[in-house]
Amino acid sequence: MMADVPASPAVRRGWRGWAWGWIALGAAIAAWCGVFVMVVLMFTSMGSPGDGDNALRGVMPMLLATLSLTGTAALACVTASVLAFRLRRQPAGGGVGLALLALLLVLLVIPSLVPGNASVVGALSAPSPIWQVAGVQG
């Protein structure tokens, strides 16, 4: 029978010894990829005018699944970054992960700050519709 061998320090640490900075960086990249997939799904669901919302209804389950996975990745990035700083396990990776997540948040919030009638930031909106009034030849 073999004698009991004490566990190594890496085994005794358990989850505290994980590379939390790299996990945070990977989760931030996963959040960026999730937003990219959601944009691609939205572009694929755009149909011709007058076709209704059948295309959007078709991709809605994939959109909701991608949204939930992206939110989970963002939450995992924040959690792993905090653990990276607290446990001193690759805090640079945790900081870069938080910076990437903050940049993603800024890019998603800025379009909501633009007024609804402006088509381009800083440009004046068109005062009249772009189509012609019926009966006008031009």
N, C-alpha and C positions, 0 to 999 in steps of 0.2 A: 504494500500500500504506500502511496506517495504521501509525503508530508505536506501539510498545507503551506502553500507559498503565498506570502503576502502580496496583495495587489500593488501594481505600480502606481506612482502618484497620478499618472494620466487617467488611469481607470478609476481611481478613488474620486477624482474631481467630477466626473460625470458631465453633465451639461455645462458646468461652469468652465470647462476646458475647451469648449467649442470655439471655433473661429467666428465670433459674433460680428466682427466688422465685415468679413467677406459675406456672411449671410445677409447682412443689411444691404450691402452693395448689390448682391444678386436679387434681393427682393425689390429694390428700387428699379433695377433694370427690368424685372418682370412686370412692374407697374407700368413702365413706359411701353413695354410690348403689349400689355393689355389695352392701353389707350389706343395704340396703333391698330390693334385688331378691331376695336369698337368703331374707329373711324372707317376702316375698310368695310365693316359690316353695314354701317350707315350708308356709305356710298353705293354698295351693291343693292341696297333696298330702295334706292330712288328709281322710281319708274317714270314712265311718260305722264305728262299732265292728263288728268281725266281717267287714269287707270285705277284710282282708288288706293287703298292702303294694303292691298293684298301682299305686296312684296315686303312691306315693313312687318306685317303680321307673320310672314314666313320666317323672318330672321329674329323675331322677338325672343324666342327661347335662347338662342345663341347670344344675343345681346345681353340678356339678363344674367346668363352664366358667366360671360366675360366680365360684366360689371361686378359681380360678386367676387370673382377671382382677383380682379384688379384691386378692389377694396381690401381684400384679405392680404394681398401682397403689400399694399401700402401700410396696413396696420402691422404686418410682420416686419417691415423695414423700420418703422418707428420703434417697435419693441426691441429688435435686434440692435439698433443703434444705441438705445439707452443701455442695454446690457453690455455693449462693446465699451462704452465709456465707463460704466460702473465697475466692470470686472477687468478693465484694462486689457481687453483682447481685441487687437487691431482697431484702435479707436480712429485711425485715419480712414479705414474703410467705412466705418460707421458714419464719420463726418461727410465723406463723399456721398454715401447713400442718402443721408438727410438732405444734402445740397441738391442732389438729383430729384428727390421727391419734392423739395421746395420749388425748384424750377418748374416741375410738372404742374404743381398747384398754381403757380403764377401764370403759366401759359393757359391754364384752363379757366382762371378767374378773369383775366384781362378782357376777353371778348364779352363777358357779361357786364363789364363796366361801360362799354360803348353804347351810346343811345340807340334805340331801336330804329330810328329813321335815317341814321348815317350808314352809308354803304361801305365806305372806306374811312379808316381813322383819319381825322383831320380834313376830310373832304366834305363839301356841302352836299346835302341830299338833293335829288332832283325835285323841283317844285311841282312838276306835272308828270303824268304817267308816260311811259316810253312808247305806248301804242297810240295810233291815231284814232281820232274820233270817227265813227262810222259816217261815210258819205264824203269824207274829205279826200280829195285827190292830191297827191303831192309827189 
